[in-house]
Amino acid sequence: MNWTENEIRWGEKVSQLTGGAHFIINTADNGHGPLLNPHPVKQGNEDLCNPPGRGAGPPTTTSTGHSAVDAFMWVHVPGMSSGKCNGGTPPGTFWLARALTEARNANARLGPHYPSRPY
């Protein structure tokens, strides 16, 4: 639940440290980036447990536009619960309501400064 562009930057840093290793990015729930907490010192930087309003990110493709990024992939099924928080089902189980929300909010943009690309 990060912006895809942030994952690309991180992966490129790791790639430089590992002799140019290639990588893939899980974009299954990157469509709206992270849900930042209002009090990061007390709550952590972002809500990682079924944050509301998220969406599926860029669909699986090998056309990433980045030489070290071999693919954007949905590594897990959209709708997979992170745990019993925010109304969720047990961790790792399919949650239909979340899947429908992620489908409704699906967006292929790479970050907040890119144009919206709903699909």
N, C-alpha and C positions, 0 to 999 in steps of 0.2 A: 504494500500500500504506500508506495513511494512514487514520485514522478519518474517516468522512464528516463528522462534526461539525467536525473541524479544517479540512477543506476549505471548509465553509460559512463558518466564521469568517474565513478568509483571503479568500475571494471577496467577502464583505460589506465587508471593509476596502478591497479594490480597487474595489468598486462605489462606495463613498463617495467615493473619490478621482477617479472617472471620471464623476461626475454621475449616478450611479444605474444604471450599465450592468448588464444582466442577464448571467447566466452559467449554464453547465452543469457538473456534476461527474461525472467518470469514476469509477464505483463498481465496475468490473469485478473488482477484487481488494481491496476495502475491508472485507470481512466480518470480519476479525479484527485490523484495524489494523496498525501497523508492528511489526516484530520489532526491538526495541531491543537494541543491542550492549552487552555487559557492561562494555566499556572505551571509552566514546564519544570520549575524547581521542585514543586510538590508532586506533580503528576507525571513527569517525564515529558519528553519532547512531543510525542504524538500518541494517539490512541490506536493501539495495535489489535485490540480484541473486538472484532466485529464493529468497526466504526461505522456509524450511519452515513448514508448518502454517497457511498463509494460506488464505483462502476468498473466494469471490465475495461481493460486497456487495449493497446494495439493488438490486433489478432495475430496469430502465428504466421510468421513470414521469415524468409531468409534475406529479403531485400530491406536491410536496416539502414543503409547509407553510412555505416561506420565500419571501417576495415577490420577491426578486432571483434566486432559483434557478429557472430555467426547467425544468430536468430533471435527474434522475439518469440517467446513461446508461452502458451498457457500451460504451465507445468502442473497445475491442479485445476479441477473443475470449478468454474465460477459458482459460488454458492456454498463453498466449503466453510464451515464454521470454525472460528478461532477459539471458541469456548462458550461457557454459559454466562456471557456478559452481553449487555445490550439486547437482551431477549433471545440470545442464541441457543442453539442446540449443543450437545456435547462436542468437544473439540474433534475435528477431523470428520465430522458427519455432514452429509448434505443437508442444507437448510433451504427449502423451497422459497420462502419469503426473501431471503438474502439473494438467491439466484435471480429472482425476478427484479429486485432492486438493481443488482449489478447489470442485468440486461437492459433495463430501462435507462440507466445512467451510463451505458457503454460509450466510450469516447477514445478515439485513436490518437489524440494529441499527446505529444511527448512531455509537455510541461506547462506550467501556468502562463508562460509568455508565448506559447504557440496558439494558433487559431483553433477553436473548438472543431472537432471532427466527429460528431456523433454518427453512429451507424446502426 
